[in-house]
Amino acid sequence: MKKATQYIHAGAHPDPSTGAIMTPIYQTSTYVQEAPGVNKGYEYARSQNPTREALEEALAVIEEGKFGLAFGSGVAATDAVMKLLKPGDEVIAASDMYGGTYRLFSKIYSKFGIVFHYVDMSVIHNIETKINANTKLIWAETPTNPLMNIADIRGIAAVAQRHKVLLCVDNTFASPALQNPLSLGADIVMHSATKYLGGHSDVIQGALVMNDQALRDELYFIQKSCGAVPGPMDCFLVLRGIKTLGIRMERHCQNGAAIAHFLKAHPAVKKVYWPGFEDHPGHEVAKSQMKDFGGMISFELKLDTMEAARTLLSSTKIFSLAESLGGVESLINHPASMTHASIPREERIKNGLGDTLIRLSVGIEDADDLIADLDHAIQLAITS
Ligand SMILES: *Cc1c(COP(=O)(O)O)cnc(C)c1O
């Protein structure tokens, strides 16, 4: 089945009791048993819920994997992967990954004796030099947030396989429509379904997808034992979001390309971070592993002051100033004070994330309107 068909039909089976074409929201905590121990495969909703199962099946299909598991948030999905580890185990993670992942690793899991090495993953050699007998997991994210650095998933997977280390890729920025890490050799794909999968900024949810049955069983055991499951209503919303993922991503990519080129040509803009540019250092790798370049863009003004950045951020009318990304509406964000505020400033600057960097999540509105909105805000920023 082709992708466009999968988005609509994956996980969708007419409801056995009524024939309802859309998966019902099974808003129940428990299931009546015919006799002690005799049930229809459903006992208690932390362990099994039909709405969640339909979503998990859809997630597996669209991410080119065998098994999907849904969680109460993206960080809950990440948390489940970390629970595969034990004290003394080592993890190699991307130095410029999502701030919440960094916080989970550095503030929670390092307390439990797990050792983290943060490296620039756009250079594979950086990963190999940190691998030792205790290394159990490589945590990659590509494109990265917010600098749009690209990691070579095939290359990292080869290293992971050679050293028998698990590779988990946070695929939130690309979405399953643009990049499928399992098919490139990763063991686990993680998503913040809050973003492109849900697509409408109305739900918090996370997902894991994998191919290995034993790994799936272990992660399912963690999911039900630790209990970070999403509610059925949220599963329904993400299932609905997936139906339009393909066409939404097409428009996100078109609008993203239009805005990236507009910004690059703008005399007041110093630098634009977007992997679709031929002079982006990760462009060739991005082209080889992504179907298109997405709607996430970061940029800096030539006028490199906090004040100019602040004026720009509060002057857009269509772009809303907010954290998060991947919804149908366009958002503008200031990583230094918003999404990445949990990273110490020194660390942040060292990783190239400056005080005036601005990040856009380009929505699916009309591209001309979006460009006019940014153009107006940039004018105000450089003249005020
Ligand atoms: C939002 C996000 C997360 C965390 O997901 P939540 O659903 O907010 O818990 C992880 N990784 C990336 C890249 C994200 O954008």
The ligand as an SDF file (V2000), in Angstrom:
LIG
                    3D

 15 15  0  0  0  0  0  0  0  0999 V2000
    8.0520   18.3920   21.8010 C   0  0  0  0  0  0  0  0  0  0  0  0
    9.2110   17.5130   21.5800 C   0  0  0  0  0  0  0  0  0  0  0  0
    9.5140   16.4620   22.4600 C   0  0  0  0  0  0  0  0  0  0  0  0
    8.7230   16.2130   23.7380 C   0  0  0  0  0  0  0  0  0  0  0  0
    7.4010   15.8400   23.4750 O   0  0  0  0  0  0  0  0  0  0  0  0
    6.1600   16.2240   24.4380 P   0  0  0  0  0  0  0  0  0  0  0  0
    5.0110   15.6710   23.6800 O   0  0  0  0  0  0  0  0  0  0  0  0
    6.1540   17.7050   24.5830 O   0  0  0  0  0  0  0  0  0  0  0  0
    6.3960   15.5370   25.7390 O   0  0  0  0  0  0  0  0  0  0  0  0
   10.6010   15.6630   22.1620 C   0  0  0  0  0  0  0  0  0  0  0  0
   11.3700   15.8840   21.0650 N   0  0  0  0  0  0  0  0  0  0  0  0
   11.1100   16.8820   20.2120 C   0  0  0  0  0  0  0  0  0  0  0  0
   11.9860   17.0730   19.0280 C   0  0  0  0  0  0  0  0  0  0  0  0
   10.0370   17.7300   20.4330 C   0  0  0  0  0  0  0  0  0  0  0  0
    9.8020   18.7410   19.5950 O   0  0  0  0  0  0  0  0  0  0  0  0
  1  2  1  0
  2  3  1  0
  2 14  2  0
  3  4  1  0
  3 10  2  0
  4  5  1  0
  5  6  1  0
  6  7  2  0
  6  8  1  0
  6  9  1  0
 10 11  1  0
 11 12  2  0
 12 13  1  0
 12 14  1  0
 14 15  1  0
M  END
$$$$
